[in-house]
Amino acid sequence: MHPTLKTEIFSLLEARILAGKQATGRTGMNLWQILVLGVVRLGLEADWDRMEDLANHPLLVRQMLGVPAAPWGEEAKRFGHQTLRDNVALLDDELLQQINAAVGAAGREVFAKRGGA
């Protein structure tokens, strides 16, 4: 929700994930979905079969991904096994540490303005 932090995080993601590629996006996933599933994968140390299940079934994870519930009579968006491997694997521990540092710095800035310790 913080525009400056959001821009910084997406710049980090674009620099790593879209480096040397045309700005046409990633097949089947956007940067936000890659970030969410990458955090889930590294946080749970999940294998790709579990990631496929998490990306396609639990409603809470799908809401975090920004995937709308499918209206009656329409197919819900599905994330295939290979799509997950090709995209989520691009988000590594080093990139998450850079994102974490940016979020931490923004948090410290907010608390410093309030006069806290």
TORKE-179132 format. One record per residue: chain; x negated, y negated, z of N, C-alpha, C, O in turn. Coordinates in Angstrom, 2 decimals, padded with zeros to 5 digits, always signed. Each point is the difference from the previous one (the first is absolute). Layout:
// TORKE-179132
+-------+---------+---------+---------+---------+---------+---------+---------+---------+---------+---------+---------+---------+
| kette |     n.x |     n.y |     n.z |    ca.x |    ca.y |    ca.z |     c.x |     c.y |     c.z |     o.x |     o.y |     o.z |
+-------+---------+---------+---------+---------+---------+---------+---------+---------+---------+---------+---------+---------+
|     A |       X |       Y |       Z |       X |       Y |       Z |       X |       Y |       Z |       X |       Y |       Z |
...
+-------+---------+---------+---------+---------+---------+---------+---------+---------+---------+---------+---------+---------+
END
This chain:
// TORKE-179132
+-------+---------+---------+---------+---------+---------+---------+---------+---------+---------+---------+---------+---------+
| kette |     n.x |     n.y |     n.z |    ca.x |    ca.y |    ca.z |     c.x |     c.y |     c.z |     o.x |     o.y |     o.z |
+-------+---------+---------+---------+---------+---------+---------+---------+---------+---------+---------+---------+---------+
|     A | -000.82 | +001.19 | +000.00 | +000.82 | -001.19 | +000.00 | -000.86 | -001.26 | +000.00 | +000.48 | -001.07 | -000.38 |
|     A | -001.72 | +001.19 | +000.79 | -000.91 | -001.15 | +000.06 | -000.58 | -000.18 | -001.40 | -000.76 | +000.86 | -000.46 |
|     A | +001.08 | -001.96 | -000.24 | -000.39 | -000.13 | -001.41 | -001.51 | +000.04 | -000.25 | -000.45 | +000.61 | -000.97 |
|     A | -000.33 | -001.25 | +001.84 | -001.45 | -000.01 | -000.20 | -000.58 | +001.39 | +000.21 | -000.83 | +000.45 | -000.79 |
|     A | +001.27 | +000.23 | +001.84 | -000.48 | +001.35 | +000.29 | +000.44 | +000.97 | -001.09 | -000.77 | +000.87 | -000.41 |
|     A | +002.00 | -001.02 | -000.03 | +000.51 | +000.86 | -001.07 | -000.85 | -000.14 | -001.26 | -000.34 | +000.99 | -000.64 |
|     A | +000.02 | -002.23 | +000.29 | -000.83 | -000.26 | -001.18 | -001.38 | +000.63 | +000.16 | -000.52 | +000.60 | -000.94 |
|     A | -000.05 | -000.74 | +002.13 | -001.33 | +000.56 | +000.25 | +000.01 | +001.53 | -000.10 | -000.90 | +000.59 | -000.59 |
|     A | +001.91 | +000.03 | +001.17 | +000.09 | +001.46 | -000.03 | +000.19 | +000.50 | -001.42 | -000.66 | +000.95 | -000.42 |
|     A | +001.57 | -001.58 | -000.32 | +000.22 | +000.44 | -001.37 | -001.20 | -000.29 | -000.90 | -000.22 | +000.72 | -000.98 |
|     A | -000.55 | -001.73 | +001.30 | -001.24 | -000.25 | -000.75 | -001.00 | +001.13 | +000.23 | -000.66 | +000.46 | -000.94 |
|     A | +000.56 | +000.00 | +002.18 | -000.87 | +001.14 | +000.31 | +000.46 | +001.25 | -000.74 | -000.80 | +000.73 | -000.58 |
|     A | +002.11 | -000.49 | +000.59 | +000.54 | +001.17 | -000.69 | -000.24 | -000.08 | -001.51 | -000.42 | +000.98 | -000.61 |
|     A | +000.67 | -002.14 | +000.03 | -000.20 | -000.16 | -001.44 | -001.46 | +000.17 | -000.38 | -000.32 | +000.62 | -001.02 |
|     A | -000.57 | -001.18 | +001.83 | -001.43 | +000.10 | -000.31 | -000.47 | +001.46 | +000.01 | -000.85 | +000.37 | -000.81 |
|     A | +001.38 | +000.43 | +001.70 | -000.44 | +001.39 | +000.09 | +000.78 | +000.91 | -000.93 | -000.59 | +000.84 | -000.69 |
|     A | +001.90 | -000.98 | +000.66 | +000.84 | +000.96 | -000.72 | +000.11 | -000.34 | -001.48 | +000.04 | +000.90 | -000.84 |
|     A | +000.02 | -002.17 | +000.52 | +000.18 | -000.40 | -001.40 | -001.30 | -000.44 | -000.67 | +000.03 | -000.50 | -001.13 |
|     A | -001.16 | +000.66 | +001.81 | -001.29 | -000.43 | -000.55 | -000.29 | +000.66 | -001.34 | +000.03 | +001.23 | -000.13 |
|     A | -000.30 | -002.06 | -000.86 | -000.37 | +000.52 | -001.32 | +001.17 | +000.56 | -000.79 | -000.21 | +000.64 | -001.03 |
|     A | +001.43 | -000.88 | +001.48 | +001.17 | +000.53 | -000.70 | +000.87 | -001.16 | -000.46 | -000.08 | -001.10 | +000.54 |
|     A | +000.89 | +001.34 | -001.53 | +000.93 | -001.02 | -000.46 | +001.04 | -000.24 | +001.07 | +000.33 | +000.90 | +000.77 |
|     A | +000.19 | -002.09 | -000.69 | +000.98 | -000.37 | +001.02 | +001.40 | +000.49 | -000.37 | +000.96 | -000.77 | +000.03 |
|     A | -000.85 | +002.04 | -000.36 | +001.30 | +000.58 | -000.36 | +000.57 | +000.81 | +001.15 | +001.08 | +000.57 | -000.14 |
|     A | -001.77 | -000.50 | +001.28 | +000.49 | +000.75 | +001.15 | -000.51 | +001.43 | +000.00 | -000.71 | +000.43 | -000.90 |
|     A | +001.10 | +000.27 | +001.93 | -000.36 | +001.40 | +000.13 | +001.22 | +000.83 | -000.38 | +001.13 | -000.41 | +000.26 |
|     A | -001.34 | +001.54 | -000.86 | +001.10 | +000.84 | -000.43 | +000.81 | +000.49 | +001.19 | -000.52 | +000.71 | +000.86 |
|     A | +001.78 | -001.09 | -000.82 | +000.92 | +000.52 | +000.99 | -000.02 | -000.65 | +001.37 | +000.87 | +000.31 | +000.81 |
|     A | -001.83 | -001.19 | -000.51 | -000.08 | -000.60 | +001.33 | -000.51 | -001.43 | -000.10 | -000.79 | -000.33 | -000.89 |
|     A | +001.25 | -000.51 | +001.81 | -000.56 | -001.34 | +000.07 | -000.99 | -000.08 | +001.16 | -000.15 | +000.96 | +000.75 |
|     A | -000.52 | -002.08 | -000.60 | -001.05 | -000.13 | +001.02 | +000.54 | +000.16 | +001.42 | -000.66 | +000.58 | +000.85 |
|     A | +001.86 | -001.09 | -000.60 | +000.59 | +000.14 | +001.33 | +000.21 | +001.48 | +000.34 | -000.31 | +000.43 | +001.11 |
|     A | +000.84 | +000.33 | -002.05 | +000.25 | +001.42 | +000.24 | -001.31 | +000.76 | +000.21 | -000.08 | +000.90 | +000.84 |
|     A | -000.95 | -001.28 | -001.58 | -001.31 | +000.63 | +000.19 | -000.54 | -000.32 | +001.38 | -000.54 | +000.88 | +000.67 |
|     A | +000.69 | -002.12 | -000.22 | -000.46 | -000.38 | +001.33 | +000.74 | +000.76 | +001.09 | -000.64 | +000.56 | +000.90 |
|     A | +001.95 | -000.53 | -000.96 | +000.79 | +000.68 | +001.03 | -000.36 | +001.49 | +000.05 | -000.27 | +000.53 | +001.08 |
|     A | +000.26 | +000.13 | -002.22 | -000.29 | +001.43 | +000.00 | -001.46 | +000.29 | +000.34 | -000.31 | +001.05 | +000.56 |
|     A | -000.59 | -001.95 | -000.90 | -001.40 | +000.17 | +000.37 | -000.20 | -000.08 | +001.50 | -000.77 | +000.77 | +000.57 |
|     A | +001.46 | -001.70 | +000.07 | -000.07 | -000.12 | +001.46 | +000.59 | +001.25 | +000.65 | -000.57 | +000.53 | +000.96 |
|     A | +001.70 | -000.07 | -001.47 | +000.62 | +001.22 | +000.54 | -000.93 | +001.19 | -000.17 | -000.20 | +000.78 | +000.93 |
|     A | -000.38 | -000.65 | -002.11 | -000.88 | +001.14 | -000.28 | -001.22 | +000.03 | +000.92 | -000.31 | +001.03 | +000.59 |
|     A | -000.37 | -002.16 | -000.48 | -001.19 | -000.04 | +000.83 | +000.33 | +000.06 | +001.48 | -000.76 | +000.56 | +000.79 |
|     A | +001.90 | -001.14 | -000.39 | +000.40 | +000.04 | +001.40 | +000.40 | +001.39 | +000.46 | -000.27 | +000.37 | +001.14 |
|     A | +000.92 | +000.38 | -002.00 | +000.45 | +001.35 | +000.36 | -000.96 | +001.10 | -000.45 | +000.18 | +001.17 | +000.33 |
|     A | -001.21 | -001.57 | -001.09 | -000.91 | +000.98 | -000.61 | +000.80 | +001.06 | -000.76 | -000.25 | +001.20 | +000.10 |
|     A | +001.22 | -001.70 | -000.87 | +000.93 | +000.88 | -000.71 | -000.60 | +000.49 | -001.31 | -000.75 | -000.71 | -000.67 |
|     A | +001.08 | +001.96 | +000.32 | -000.40 | +000.52 | -001.30 | +001.01 | -000.48 | -001.04 | +001.01 | -000.61 | +000.34 |
|     A | -001.28 | +000.90 | -001.60 | +000.83 | -000.56 | -001.08 | +001.39 | +000.60 | -000.01 | +000.95 | -000.69 | -000.39 |
|     A | -000.78 | +001.93 | +000.80 | +001.34 | +000.58 | +000.05 | +000.85 | -000.71 | +001.05 | +001.17 | -000.29 | -000.24 |
|     A | -001.75 | +000.00 | +001.40 | +000.72 | -000.73 | +001.03 | +000.31 | -001.43 | -000.46 | +001.08 | -000.52 | +000.27 |
|     A | -002.03 | -000.10 | -000.97 | +000.23 | -001.35 | -000.50 | +001.16 | -000.03 | -001.00 | +000.81 | -000.93 | +000.00 |
|     A | -000.74 | +001.94 | -000.85 | +001.10 | +000.06 | -000.96 | +001.34 | +000.10 | +000.74 | +000.97 | -000.65 | -000.38 |
|     A | -000.93 | +001.46 | +001.43 | +001.21 | +000.12 | +000.79 | +000.33 | -001.32 | +000.68 | +001.16 | -000.43 | -000.02 |
|     A | -002.14 | -000.21 | +000.64 | +000.23 | -001.27 | +000.70 | +000.46 | -001.10 | -000.95 | +000.84 | -000.82 | +000.36 |
|     A | -001.39 | +000.80 | -001.57 | +000.34 | -001.05 | -000.96 | +001.40 | +000.18 | -000.59 | +000.62 | -000.96 | -000.44 |
|     A | -000.13 | +002.21 | +000.44 | +001.26 | +000.27 | -000.68 | +001.19 | +000.28 | +000.90 | +001.14 | -000.01 | -000.47 |
|     A | -001.36 | +000.26 | +001.77 | +001.14 | +000.43 | +000.82 | +000.34 | -000.88 | +001.20 | +001.12 | -000.49 | +000.05 |
|     A | -002.01 | +000.25 | +000.90 | +000.43 | -000.77 | +001.18 | +000.46 | -001.41 | -000.39 | -000.71 | -000.74 | -000.68 |
|     A | +001.91 | +000.40 | +001.11 | +000.59 | -001.28 | -000.37 | -000.82 | -001.18 | +000.49 | -000.13 | -001.00 | -000.72 |
|     A | -000.44 | +001.08 | +001.91 | -000.76 | -001.11 | +000.55 | -001.23 | -000.32 | -000.87 | -000.28 | -001.16 | -000.27 |
|     A | -000.44 | +002.19 | -000.15 | -001.18 | -000.21 | -000.85 | +000.43 | -000.60 | -001.34 | -000.65 | -000.91 | -000.51 |
|     A | +001.74 | +001.41 | -000.04 | +000.47 | -000.51 | -001.29 | +000.45 | -001.46 | +000.13 | -000.17 | -000.78 | -000.94 |
|     A | +000.74 | +000.41 | +002.09 | +000.37 | -001.40 | +000.22 | -001.25 | -000.86 | +000.07 | -000.02 | -001.10 | -000.56 |
|     A | -001.03 | +001.58 | +001.23 | -001.25 | -000.77 | +000.07 | -000.62 | -000.16 | -001.38 | -000.66 | -001.00 | -000.28 |
|     A | +000.87 | +001.99 | -000.59 | -000.53 | -000.07 | -001.36 | +000.80 | -000.95 | -000.88 | -000.43 | -000.35 | -001.10 |
|     A | +001.59 | -000.07 | +001.57 | +000.84 | -000.88 | -000.80 | +000.78 | +000.74 | -001.06 | +000.40 | -000.58 | -001.01 |
|     A | -000.18 | +001.87 | +001.22 | +000.74 | +000.82 | -000.95 | +001.47 | -000.01 | +000.43 | +000.32 | +000.48 | +001.08 |
|     A | +000.55 | -001.03 | -001.91 | +001.42 | -000.07 | +000.40 | +000.63 | +001.38 | +000.00 | -000.40 | +000.90 | -000.74 |
|     A | +001.41 | -000.76 | +001.59 | +000.77 | +001.24 | -000.01 | +000.69 | +000.11 | -001.36 | +000.49 | -000.99 | -000.54 |
|     A | -000.47 | +002.18 | +000.00 | +000.58 | +000.21 | -001.33 | +001.52 | -000.07 | +000.09 | +000.60 | +000.67 | +000.84 |
|     A | +000.03 | -001.46 | -001.71 | +001.46 | -000.03 | -000.04 | +000.53 | +001.37 | -000.45 | -000.71 | +000.78 | -000.63 |
|     A | +001.94 | -000.53 | +000.96 | +000.60 | +001.27 | -000.42 | -000.12 | +000.18 | -001.50 | +000.24 | -000.93 | -000.77 |
|     A | -000.61 | +002.11 | +000.37 | -000.09 | +000.33 | -001.41 | -001.32 | -000.37 | -000.66 | -000.18 | +000.27 | -001.19 |
|     A | -000.74 | -000.88 | +001.94 | -001.30 | -000.36 | -000.57 | -001.10 | +000.77 | +000.72 | +000.13 | +000.33 | +001.18 |
|     A | -001.18 | -000.05 | -001.88 | -001.16 | +000.67 | +000.58 | -000.79 | -000.97 | +000.87 | -000.22 | -001.15 | -000.39 |
|     A | -000.21 | +001.61 | +001.55 | -000.86 | -000.80 | +000.86 | -001.41 | +000.00 | -000.57 | -000.43 | +000.97 | -000.62 |
|     A | -000.29 | -002.06 | +000.84 | -001.39 | -000.06 | -000.45 | -000.80 | +001.06 | +000.74 | +000.10 | +000.12 | +001.22 |
|     A | -000.89 | +000.64 | -001.96 | -000.83 | +001.05 | +000.57 | -001.45 | -000.31 | -000.29 | -000.34 | -000.53 | -001.06 |
|     A | -000.52 | +000.86 | +002.00 | -001.43 | -000.14 | -000.17 | -000.57 | +001.39 | -000.21 | +000.05 | +000.84 | +000.89 |
|     A | -000.61 | -000.62 | -002.07 | -000.57 | +001.30 | -000.32 | -001.34 | +000.22 | +000.69 | -000.68 | -000.95 | +000.39 |
|     A | +000.32 | +002.20 | -000.27 | -001.25 | +000.39 | +000.66 | -001.20 | -000.68 | -000.65 | -000.85 | -000.57 | +000.70 |
|     A | +000.77 | +000.64 | -002.02 | -001.14 | -000.58 | -000.70 | -000.01 | -001.52 | +000.07 | -001.07 | -000.60 | +000.06 |
|     A | +002.25 | -000.02 | -000.06 | +000.09 | -001.46 | +000.13 | -000.59 | -000.43 | +001.34 | -000.75 | -000.97 | +000.07 |
|     A | +001.09 | +001.70 | +000.99 | -000.54 | -000.30 | +001.32 | -001.52 | +000.15 | +000.02 | -000.71 | -000.87 | +000.50 |
|     A | +000.22 | +001.97 | -001.05 | -001.45 | +000.23 | -000.02 | -000.74 | -001.08 | -000.78 | -001.04 | -000.49 | +000.42 |
|     A | +001.59 | +000.12 | -001.56 | -000.67 | -000.97 | -000.86 | -000.02 | -001.40 | +000.60 | -000.94 | -000.77 | -000.23 |
|     A | +001.96 | +000.42 | +001.01 | +000.13 | -001.36 | +000.50 | -000.41 | -000.15 | +001.45 | -000.82 | -000.87 | +000.32 |
|     A | +001.36 | +001.68 | +000.56 | -000.25 | -000.15 | +001.43 | -001.45 | +000.32 | +000.34 | -000.55 | -000.57 | +000.94 |
|     A | -000.07 | +001.45 | -001.68 | -001.41 | +000.34 | +000.26 | -000.93 | -001.18 | -000.23 | -001.13 | +000.00 | +000.48 |
|     A | +001.59 | -001.01 | -001.21 | -000.82 | -001.19 | -000.24 | -000.16 | -000.86 | +001.25 | -000.92 | -000.82 | +000.08 |
|     A | +001.80 | +001.00 | +000.89 | -000.05 | -000.76 | +001.25 | -000.83 | +000.80 | +001.00 | +000.47 | +000.99 | +000.56 |
|     A | -001.71 | -001.42 | -000.35 | -000.89 | +000.74 | +000.88 | -000.15 | -000.68 | +001.36 | +000.55 | -001.08 | +000.23 |
|     A | -001.29 | +001.72 | +000.65 | -000.19 | -000.49 | +001.36 | -000.67 | -001.38 | +000.02 | +000.36 | -000.85 | +000.82 |
|     A | -001.32 | +000.63 | -001.71 | -000.70 | -001.28 | -000.05 | +000.95 | -001.15 | -000.33 | -000.05 | -001.06 | +000.63 |
|     A | +000.93 | +001.27 | -001.61 | +000.97 | -001.03 | -000.37 | +000.98 | -000.25 | +001.14 | +000.35 | -001.15 | +000.26 |
|     A | +000.09 | +002.20 | +000.41 | +000.91 | -000.18 | +001.13 | -000.69 | -000.77 | +001.13 | +000.66 | -000.77 | +000.70 |
|     A | -001.95 | +000.98 | -000.50 | -000.71 | -000.75 | +001.03 | -000.06 | -001.49 | -000.36 | +000.12 | -000.86 | +000.88 |
|     A | -000.30 | +000.55 | -002.16 | +000.00 | -001.40 | -000.44 | +001.37 | -000.63 | +000.23 | +000.09 | -001.15 | +000.44 |
|     A | +000.97 | +001.89 | -000.75 | +001.36 | -000.50 | +000.21 | +000.26 | -000.19 | +001.49 | +000.58 | -001.00 | +000.41 |
|     A | -001.01 | +001.97 | +000.38 | +000.17 | -000.09 | +001.45 | -000.72 | -001.22 | +000.57 | +000.53 | -000.68 | +000.88 |
|     A | -001.72 | +000.40 | -001.38 | -000.76 | -001.17 | +000.46 | +000.74 | -001.29 | -000.35 | +000.04 | -000.94 | +000.81 |
|     A | +000.55 | +000.88 | -001.99 | +000.76 | -001.19 | -000.41 | +001.23 | -000.19 | +000.89 | +000.30 | -001.12 | +000.41 |
|     A | +000.41 | +002.21 | -000.12 | +001.19 | -000.08 | +000.86 | -000.40 | -000.40 | +001.42 | +000.67 | -000.82 | +000.63 |
|     A | -001.77 | +001.39 | -000.13 | -000.48 | -000.35 | +001.34 | -000.40 | -001.46 | +000.11 | +000.30 | -000.66 | +000.99 |
|     A | -000.98 | +000.15 | -002.02 | -000.41 | -001.41 | +000.01 | +001.21 | -000.92 | -000.01 | +000.02 | -001.02 | +000.70 |
|     A | +001.00 | +001.38 | -001.48 | +001.22 | -000.81 | -000.04 | +000.71 | +000.03 | +001.36 | +000.53 | -001.01 | +000.45 |
|     A | -000.54 | +002.17 | +000.21 | +000.62 | +000.11 | +001.31 | -000.73 | -000.82 | +001.05 | +000.62 | -000.67 | +000.83 |
|     A | -001.95 | +000.71 | -000.87 | -000.77 | -000.79 | +000.95 | +000.25 | -001.50 | -000.21 | +000.04 | -000.77 | +000.96 |
|     A | +000.12 | +000.37 | -002.21 | +000.27 | -001.41 | -000.31 | +001.35 | -000.44 | +000.58 | +000.11 | -001.12 | +000.52 |
|     A | +000.88 | +001.98 | -000.59 | +001.33 | -000.33 | +000.53 | -000.08 | -000.16 | +001.52 | +000.56 | -000.95 | +000.55 |
|     A | -001.23 | +001.88 | +000.11 | -000.08 | -000.07 | +001.46 | -000.89 | -001.14 | +000.48 | +000.24 | -000.56 | +001.07 |
|     A | -001.25 | +000.20 | -001.84 | -000.86 | -001.12 | +000.38 | +000.77 | -001.32 | -000.03 | -000.27 | -000.90 | +000.80 |
|     A | +001.22 | +000.78 | -001.73 | +000.81 | -001.22 | -000.10 | +000.92 | -000.16 | +001.20 | +000.38 | -001.12 | +000.36 |
|     A | -000.02 | +002.23 | +000.26 | +000.90 | -000.06 | +001.16 | -000.75 | -000.29 | +001.30 | +000.62 | -000.13 | +001.06 |
|     A | -001.94 | +000.03 | -001.13 | -000.78 | -000.30 | +001.18 | -000.28 | +001.21 | +000.87 | -000.38 | -000.15 | +001.16 |
|     A | +000.57 | +001.35 | -001.71 | -000.24 | +001.23 | +000.75 | -001.49 | +000.29 | +000.11 | -000.82 | -000.64 | -000.65 |
|     A | +000.50 | +001.63 | +001.48 | -001.39 | +000.39 | +000.20 | -000.53 | +000.75 | -001.19 | -001.16 | +000.41 | -000.01 |
+-------+---------+---------+---------+---------+---------+---------+---------+---------+---------+---------+---------+---------+
END
